[in-house]
Amino acid sequence: RCFYDQKILQKTFGEWKEQWTVCRERKISLRADNHYRHLLLNLIFKAWRAYVCQQQGKRNKYYISESHAKKQTVLRTWQRWLVYVDVQRTKHGMQSAALAFRESSCLRISWAVWRRQHYQKCSGHKMNVLALQHWAQSLQFRAWLQWQELYLYTQNEKQKDTRAVTHHQHWELRRCMGAWLGYLNLNRVKKCQNELAQEFHQSRTLRRCFSDWQLSWECRRRMNAHQRDLEKQAARIALWRVFARWKHYVVLCVEEAQKCELAEKHYKCHLLVLQKFWNHWKSRL
């Protein structure tokens, strides 16, 4: 009877050991699959980050070249405006010299005529003086009118130049401000997307690690409890209790297999949800 009991216990322990080995191999395969998925997602994330850095570098180079082109345009405009100002100054000087020469020549001719008339007609001295004064006043009045027209023309030209320069500066500032605001909005959106991606990756990694640790801890606790129960039962219980315990153990193994299947289904559903969110995030990006 003792020999029969020992054989029964050996067979029971052998079958339990085979089931434990199968469960352990299944857990090892699940860990390997999880490790492979983790490595694949890590490689995808590194490639995406390198692509984002490359695009940002290209964008920075484009902004630098655009700002350099704007500066060169402003510099050429400023140089042309300086040349235009120098030409206007030269024109104004030439006009002033021409007016002075005209006035001097007119005065010289008038003085010669007056002197001839003074020698010829001494009697008409007073009338000549009055005529000369009137002519000088009319000449001064005409010179004043010409100078006033020239002054108004130069003032209008200066106002037009200042308005043109002010309009160009406002237009350049408005375009620079629009480009700068667009760049700020783009950087803000990219920063938010990077922060969301990092938070999602961290939360997913923590959740997966915690679930793996919880499953392994639960399995280890159950295995330790079952092993202690089997050791106690093997020492003090008879064959029919050993059989009953073995039957109870088989039921527990079936329940554990069902729970493992449920856990695997839950994990697959979780992976499908994560894949759905990942595809949604990639489409938004």
C-alpha positions as CSV (number, residue, x, y, z in Angstrom):
1,R,0.0,0.0,0.0
2,C,2.8,2.4,0.9
3,F,4.6,1.5,-2.4
4,Y,1.3,2.1,-4.3
5,D,0.9,5.5,-2.5
6,Q,4.4,6.5,-3.5
7,K,3.9,5.6,-7.1
8,I,0.7,7.6,-7.2
9,L,2.4,10.6,-5.7
10,Q,5.3,10.3,-8.1
11,K,2.9,10.2,-11.1
12,T,1.0,13.1,-9.7
13,F,4.1,15.1,-9.1
14,G,5.4,14.3,-12.6
15,E,2.2,15.5,-14.3
16,W,2.2,18.6,-12.1
17,K,5.9,19.2,-13.1
18,E,5.1,18.9,-16.8
19,Q,2.2,21.4,-16.5
20,W,4.4,23.8,-14.6
21,T,7.1,23.5,-17.3
22,V,4.5,24.2,-20.1
23,C,3.2,27.3,-18.1
24,R,6.8,28.5,-17.6
25,E,7.6,28.1,-21.3
26,R,4.4,30.0,-22.2
27,K,5.4,32.8,-19.9
28,I,8.9,32.9,-21.4
29,S,7.5,33.2,-24.9
30,L,5.1,36.0,-23.8
31,R,8.1,37.9,-22.3
32,A,10.1,37.4,-25.5
33,D,7.2,38.7,-27.5
34,N,6.8,41.7,-25.2
35,H,10.5,42.4,-25.4
36,Y,10.5,42.3,-29.2
37,R,7.5,44.7,-29.4
38,H,9.3,47.0,-27.0
39,L,12.5,47.0,-29.1
40,L,10.4,47.6,-32.3
41,L,8.6,50.5,-30.8
42,N,11.8,52.0,-29.5
43,L,13.4,51.8,-32.9
44,I,10.3,53.4,-34.5
45,F,10.4,56.2,-31.9
46,K,14.2,56.8,-32.5
47,A,13.6,57.0,-36.2
48,W,10.7,59.4,-35.8
49,R,12.8,61.6,-33.5
50,A,15.7,61.7,-36.0
51,Y,13.3,62.7,-38.8
52,V,11.8,65.5,-36.6
53,C,15.3,66.8,-35.8
54,Q,16.2,66.7,-39.5
55,Q,13.1,68.6,-40.5
56,Q,13.7,71.2,-37.8
57,G,17.3,71.7,-39.0
58,K,16.1,72.2,-42.6
59,R,13.4,74.7,-41.4
60,N,16.0,76.6,-39.3
61,K,18.3,76.9,-42.4
62,Y,15.4,78.1,-44.5
63,Y,14.5,80.8,-41.9
64,I,18.2,81.9,-41.7
65,S,18.4,82.2,-45.5
66,E,15.1,84.1,-45.7
67,S,16.2,86.6,-43.0
68,H,19.6,87.1,-44.9
69,A,17.7,87.8,-48.1
70,K,15.5,90.3,-46.4
71,K,18.5,92.1,-44.9
72,Q,20.2,92.2,-48.4
73,T,17.0,93.7,-49.9
74,V,16.8,96.3,-47.2
75,L,20.5,97.1,-47.6
76,R,20.1,97.5,-51.4
77,T,17.1,99.7,-50.9
78,W,18.9,101.9,-48.4
79,Q,21.9,102.3,-50.8
80,R,19.7,103.3,-53.7
81,W,17.9,105.8,-51.5
82,L,21.2,107.4,-50.4
83,V,22.2,107.7,-54.1
84,Y,18.9,109.3,-54.9
85,V,19.4,111.8,-52.0
86,D,22.8,112.7,-53.3
87,V,21.5,113.3,-56.8
88,Q,18.7,115.5,-55.4
89,R,21.2,117.5,-53.4
90,T,23.3,118.0,-56.5
91,K,20.3,119.1,-58.5
92,H,19.3,121.6,-55.8
93,G,22.8,123.0,-55.7
94,M,22.8,123.4,-59.5
95,Q,19.4,125.0,-59.5
96,S,20.5,127.5,-56.8
97,A,23.7,128.4,-58.7
98,A,21.6,128.9,-61.9
99,L,19.2,131.1,-60.1
100,A,22.0,133.2,-58.6
101,F,23.7,133.5,-62.0
102,R,20.4,134.5,-63.6
103,E,19.8,137.1,-61.0
104,S,23.3,138.5,-61.3
105,S,23.2,138.6,-65.1
106,C,19.7,140.3,-65.0
107,L,21.0,142.8,-62.5
108,R,24.1,143.5,-64.5
109,I,22.1,144.1,-67.7
110,S,19.6,146.3,-65.8
111,W,22.4,148.3,-64.3
112,A,24.0,149.0,-67.7
113,V,20.7,150.1,-69.2
114,W,20.0,152.3,-66.2
115,R,23.4,153.9,-66.4
116,R,23.0,154.6,-70.1
117,Q,19.6,156.1,-69.5
118,H,21.1,158.1,-66.6
119,Y,23.7,159.6,-68.8
120,Q,21.2,160.2,-71.7
121,K,18.3,161.4,-69.7
122,C,19.3,163.3,-66.6
123,S,16.0,164.9,-66.4
124,G,14.2,161.6,-65.9
125,H,16.3,160.6,-63.0
126,K,13.5,160.3,-60.5
127,M,11.3,158.4,-62.9
128,N,14.1,156.0,-63.7
129,V,14.8,155.5,-60.0
130,L,11.1,154.8,-59.5
131,A,11.0,152.4,-62.5
132,L,14.1,150.7,-61.3
133,Q,12.6,150.2,-57.8
134,H,9.4,148.9,-59.3
135,W,11.3,146.5,-61.6
136,A,13.5,145.3,-58.7
137,Q,10.5,144.7,-56.6
138,S,8.8,142.8,-59.4
139,L,12.0,140.8,-59.9
140,Q,12.3,140.0,-56.2
141,F,8.6,139.1,-56.2
142,R,9.1,136.7,-59.1
143,A,12.3,135.3,-57.5
144,W,10.3,134.8,-54.3
145,L,7.5,133.0,-56.2
146,Q,10.0,130.8,-58.0
147,W,11.8,130.0,-54.7
148,Q,8.5,129.3,-53.0
149,E,7.5,126.9,-55.8
150,L,10.9,125.2,-55.7
151,Y,10.7,124.9,-51.9
152,L,7.2,123.4,-52.0
153,Y,8.3,121.0,-54.7
154,T,11.3,119.9,-52.7
155,Q,9.1,119.6,-49.6
156,N,6.6,117.4,-51.5
157,E,9.5,115.3,-52.8
158,K,10.9,114.8,-49.3
159,Q,7.5,113.9,-48.0
160,K,7.0,111.4,-50.8
161,D,10.4,109.9,-50.0
162,T,9.7,109.7,-46.3
163,R,6.3,108.2,-47.0
164,A,7.8,105.6,-49.3
165,V,10.5,104.7,-46.8
166,T,8.0,104.5,-44.0
167,H,5.6,102.4,-46.1
168,H,8.4,100.0,-47.0
169,Q,9.6,99.7,-43.4
170,H,6.0,99.0,-42.2
171,W,5.5,96.4,-44.9
172,E,8.8,94.7,-44.1
173,L,8.0,94.8,-40.3
174,R,4.5,93.3,-41.0
175,R,5.9,90.5,-43.1
176,C,8.6,89.7,-40.5
177,M,6.0,89.8,-37.7
178,G,3.8,87.4,-39.6
179,A,6.7,85.0,-40.3
180,W,7.8,85.2,-36.7
181,L,4.2,84.5,-35.4
182,G,3.9,81.5,-37.7
183,Y,7.3,80.2,-36.5
184,L,6.1,80.6,-32.9
185,N,2.9,78.8,-33.5
186,L,4.7,76.0,-35.3
187,N,7.2,75.6,-32.5
188,R,4.4,75.6,-29.9
189,V,2.5,72.9,-31.8
190,K,5.6,70.8,-32.2
191,K,6.5,71.1,-28.5
192,C,2.9,70.1,-27.5
193,Q,3.1,67.1,-29.8
194,N,6.5,66.0,-28.5
195,E,5.3,66.3,-24.9
196,L,2.1,64.3,-25.6
197,A,4.2,61.6,-27.4
198,Q,6.7,61.4,-24.5
199,E,3.9,61.2,-21.9
200,F,2.0,58.6,-23.9
201,H,5.2,56.5,-24.3
202,Q,6.1,56.8,-20.6
203,S,2.6,55.9,-19.4
204,R,2.4,53.0,-21.8
205,T,5.8,51.7,-20.7
206,L,4.9,52.0,-17.0
207,R,1.6,50.3,-17.5
208,R,3.1,47.4,-19.4
209,C,5.9,47.0,-16.8
210,F,3.4,47.1,-14.0
211,S,1.1,44.6,-15.6
212,D,4.0,42.2,-16.3
213,W,5.3,42.5,-12.7
214,Q,1.8,42.0,-11.3
215,L,1.3,38.9,-13.4
216,S,4.6,37.4,-12.5
217,W,4.1,38.2,-8.8
218,E,0.6,36.7,-8.8
219,C,1.9,33.5,-10.6
220,R,4.8,33.2,-8.2
221,R,2.5,33.6,-5.2
222,R,0.1,31.0,-6.4
223,M,2.9,28.6,-7.2
224,N,4.4,29.0,-3.8
225,A,1.0,28.5,-2.1
226,H,0.3,25.4,-4.2
227,Q,3.7,24.0,-3.5
228,R,3.3,24.5,0.3
229,D,-0.1,22.9,0.2
230,L,1.2,19.9,-1.8
231,E,4.1,19.4,0.6
232,K,1.8,19.5,3.7
233,Q,-0.8,17.2,2.0
234,A,1.9,14.7,0.9
235,A,3.1,14.3,4.5
236,R,-0.2,13.8,6.4
237,I,-3.0,12.9,4.0
238,A,-4.0,9.5,2.7
239,L,-4.5,8.3,-0.8
240,W,-8.1,9.4,-1.2
241,R,-7.2,12.9,0.2
242,V,-4.2,13.0,-2.1
243,F,-6.5,12.2,-5.0
244,A,-9.0,14.8,-3.9
245,R,-6.2,17.4,-3.6
246,W,-4.9,16.4,-6.9
247,K,-8.3,16.8,-8.4
248,H,-8.6,20.2,-6.7
249,Y,-5.1,21.1,-8.1
250,V,-6.2,20.1,-11.7
251,V,-9.3,22.4,-11.2
252,L,-7.0,25.2,-10.1
253,C,-4.7,24.6,-13.1
254,V,-7.7,24.8,-15.4
255,E,-8.8,28.0,-13.8
256,E,-5.3,29.4,-14.0
257,A,-5.2,28.5,-17.7
258,Q,-8.5,30.2,-18.2
259,K,-7.3,33.3,-16.3
260,C,-4.1,33.2,-18.4
261,E,-6.2,33.1,-21.6
262,L,-8.3,35.9,-20.3
263,A,-5.2,37.9,-19.4
264,E,-3.8,37.2,-22.9
265,K,-7.1,38.4,-24.5
266,H,-7.1,41.5,-22.4
267,Y,-3.5,42.2,-23.3
268,K,-4.3,41.7,-27.0
269,C,-7.2,44.1,-26.7
270,H,-4.9,46.6,-24.9
271,L,-2.4,46.3,-27.8
272,L,-5.2,46.9,-30.3
273,V,-6.3,50.0,-28.5
274,L,-2.7,51.2,-28.3
275,Q,-2.2,50.5,-32.0
276,K,-5.4,52.5,-32.7
277,F,-4.3,55.5,-30.7
278,W,-0.8,55.2,-32.3
279,N,-2.3,55.2,-35.8
280,H,-4.6,58.1,-34.9
281,W,-1.6,60.1,-33.5
282,K,0.5,59.4,-36.6
283,S,-2.4,60.6,-38.8
284,R,-2.7,63.8,-36.8
285,L,1.1,64.3,-37.0
